[in-house]
Amino acid sequence: MAKANINSKKGFTIIEVVLVLAIAGLIFLMVFVALPALQRSQRDTQRRNDMSRVDTSLVQYQTNHSNLTNNLPDVGSNGKSAVWPAPSDNTFGNGGCGGNIACEFVRDYMNTGSSENDGKPNNFADPNGTPYSLVITPNWDGGVKTDGAKNKTSKLDVGETVDGVQTYTIKDDGGNAFDAYTVYIVPGGRCIGSGVASSTKRHFAILYRLEGAGTYCIDDQ
């Protein structure tokens, strides 16, 4: 009777090796595709949280400025928006904000550093590290000017009409990275979907462009 060869070993076949490599490649591809999307989602979640901070800070601003007509940052009646900062200057400057209400609001309510000293950098920043810019439009006061020299929507674009109500949205930045990190505060506005529409004087809406999910709008209503 022949003795069995106990030292003989069976190796992997080519088909088995190819199958294992195919499965490993599929797993790698799934991770490669899913991970960036997950990271974008996490950054957008942080951006939504940041806009909630702006919302809460505006309510605090109203409490601290009960003497103002609308209790909100007021850029005056000249129809021009307050814009801060300039792309080349991201500090509050040794001379303070120079009366720029957008700068003052970021410095006193949003900056995570010391708001007591001028010259501090703006630490209110997007999750990717780029500091937020800020635009505060004139109060819409129940109506929106859409033409003329004093165009209250000069920083926004006409958006969708929802149930007969005209909304406005963030203008296409045309590839300008600085504009992509701009927070828009619209006193007298309210959110309808991802757009802002006219409301009453003491209310407000906040718009911000997300990385992977269009424009986000939050208001106090």
C-alpha positions in Angstrom: 0.0 0.0 0.0 1.5 3.3 -1.1 2.3 5.8 1.7 0.5 9.2 1.3 2.8 12.2 0.9 2.0 14.3 3.9 4.4 17.1 2.8 2.4 17.9 -0.3 0.7 21.4 -0.2 -2.0 22.9 -2.3 -1.4 26.5 -3.5 -3.9 29.2 -4.6 -5.2 29.0 -8.1 -4.9 32.0 -10.4 -8.7 32.5 -10.2 -8.6 32.7 -6.4 -5.8 35.2 -6.5 -7.6 37.4 -9.1 -10.8 37.1 -7.0 -9.1 38.3 -3.8 -7.4 41.2 -5.7 -10.7 42.2 -7.2 -12.5 42.3 -3.8 -9.6 44.3 -2.3 -9.7 46.7 -5.2 -13.5 47.1 -4.8 -13.1 47.9 -1.1 -10.4 50.4 -1.8 -12.5 52.1 -4.4 -15.5 52.3 -2.1 -13.3 53.9 0.6 -11.7 56.2 -1.9 -15.1 57.5 -3.2 -16.9 57.6 0.2 -14.2 59.2 2.3 -14.1 62.6 0.5 -17.9 62.8 0.5 -17.9 62.0 4.3 -15.3 64.7 4.9 -17.3 67.3 2.9 -20.4 66.3 4.9 -18.6 66.8 8.2 -17.2 70.2 7.1 -20.7 71.3 6.0 -22.1 70.2 9.3 -19.6 72.4 11.0 -20.5 75.3 8.7 -24.2 74.9 9.7 -23.1 75.0 13.3 -21.2 78.1 12.6 -24.2 79.8 11.0 -26.2 78.8 14.1 -23.6 80.7 16.1 -24.2 83.7 14.0 -27.9 83.3 14.5 -27.4 83.1 18.3 -25.0 86.1 18.3 -27.5 88.2 16.3 -30.2 87.5 18.9 -27.6 88.5 21.6 -26.9 91.7 19.6 -30.6 92.5 19.6 -30.7 92.1 23.4 -27.7 94.4 23.8 -29.0 97.0 21.4 -32.6 97.4 22.4 -32.3 101.1 21.7 -31.9 100.5 17.9 -35.0 100.7 15.7 -34.6 97.1 14.5 -32.1 95.9 17.2 -29.8 94.6 14.4 -26.5 95.7 12.9 -27.5 98.8 11.0 -25.6 99.9 7.9 -27.6 103.0 7.4 -30.0 104.1 4.8 -27.6 104.6 1.9 -28.6 101.3 0.4 -25.0 99.9 0.6 -24.0 96.7 2.3 -21.3 96.5 5.0 -18.6 94.2 3.8 -15.6 92.9 5.9 -12.8 92.0 5.7 -10.9 93.0 2.5 -9.1 89.9 1.2 -5.7 91.5 1.8 -6.4 92.4 5.5 -7.8 89.8 7.9 -7.0 91.6 11.1 -9.1 94.1 13.0 -6.3 96.6 12.6 -4.5 98.8 15.1 -7.1 101.5 14.5 -10.1 99.2 15.2 -12.8 98.7 12.7 -13.2 102.3 11.5 -16.9 102.2 12.0 -17.5 99.2 9.8 -20.5 97.4 11.4 -19.6 94.1 9.8 -16.1 94.2 11.3 -17.4 95.3 14.7 -19.9 92.4 14.7 -17.3 89.8 13.9 -14.8 91.3 16.4 -17.2 91.6 19.3 -19.5 88.6 18.8 -17.9 86.0 16.5 -14.2 86.1 17.1 -12.9 83.3 19.3 -9.8 85.3 20.3 -9.7 88.3 22.5 -12.2 90.9 21.3 -10.9 93.5 23.7 -7.7 94.3 21.7 -7.4 95.7 18.2 -5.0 94.0 15.9 -6.1 90.5 16.8 -6.6 88.1 13.8 -10.1 87.0 12.8 -10.5 83.5 14.2 -14.0 83.1 13.0 -13.1 80.7 10.2 -14.4 78.1 7.9 -13.5 74.4 8.8 -10.8 74.5 6.1 -9.1 77.3 7.9 -10.1 80.2 5.7 -11.6 83.1 7.8 -15.2 83.9 7.1 -16.0 87.2 5.4 -19.2 89.0 6.3 -21.8 91.0 4.4 -24.6 92.8 6.2 -27.2 94.2 3.8 -29.4 97.2 4.6 -32.6 96.2 6.4 -35.2 95.0 3.8 -38.0 96.4 6.0 -40.8 94.4 4.3 -39.6 95.2 0.8 -36.6 94.8 -1.4 -35.2 97.3 -3.9 -34.1 95.6 -7.1 -33.1 98.5 -9.2 -31.6 102.0 -9.1 -28.3 103.2 -7.7 -29.2 102.0 -4.2 -29.7 98.4 -4.9 -30.2 96.5 -1.7 -29.7 93.2 -3.4 -26.4 94.1 -5.0 -24.7 91.3 -3.0 -27.4 88.8 -3.8 -28.9 87.3 -6.9 -32.6 86.8 -7.9 -33.5 83.2 -7.0 -36.6 81.0 -7.3 -40.2 82.2 -6.9 -41.7 79.9 -4.2 -45.5 79.9 -3.9 -45.5 83.4 -5.5 -42.8 84.7 -3.2 -39.6 86.0 -4.8 -36.4 84.7 -3.1 -32.8 85.8 -3.4 -29.7 83.8 -3.2 -25.9 84.1 -3.1 -24.4 85.3 -6.4 -22.2 82.9 -8.4 -18.7 83.8 -7.2 -17.2 83.3 -10.6 -14.4 81.2 -9.2 -13.5 83.9 -6.6 -12.4 81.8 -3.6 -12.8 84.7 -1.2 -16.4 85.2 -2.0 -17.0 81.5 -1.4 -16.4 82.0 2.3 -18.8 84.9 2.7 -21.6 84.9 5.3 -24.6 87.0 4.3 -26.7 88.6 7.1 -30.0 90.0 5.7 -31.9 92.1 8.3 -35.6 92.1 7.5 -35.3 88.7 5.7 -36.6 85.2 6.2 -35.7 81.8 4.7 -37.7 80.0 2.1 -35.8 76.9 1.3 -32.3 77.8 0.5 -33.2 81.4 -0.5 -34.1 84.5 1.5 -37.3 86.5 1.1 -38.6 89.8 2.5 -39.9 89.7 6.1 -40.4 92.3 8.8 -37.9 94.8 10.2 -36.8 93.0 13.3 -36.3 89.6 11.8 -33.2 88.4 9.9 -31.9 85.6 7.7 -28.3 84.2 7.2 -27.0 82.7 4.0 -23.9 80.7 3.4 -22.7 78.5 0.5 -21.9 75.0 1.5 -19.2 72.8 0.0 -21.4 69.9 -1.1 -25.0 70.8 -0.6 -25.8 74.2 -2.2 -26.7 77.3 -0.1 -27.8 77.1 3.5 -30.3 79.6 5.0 -31.1 80.0 8.6 -33.3 82.6 10.2 -34.8 83.6 13.6 -38.3 82.6 12.8 
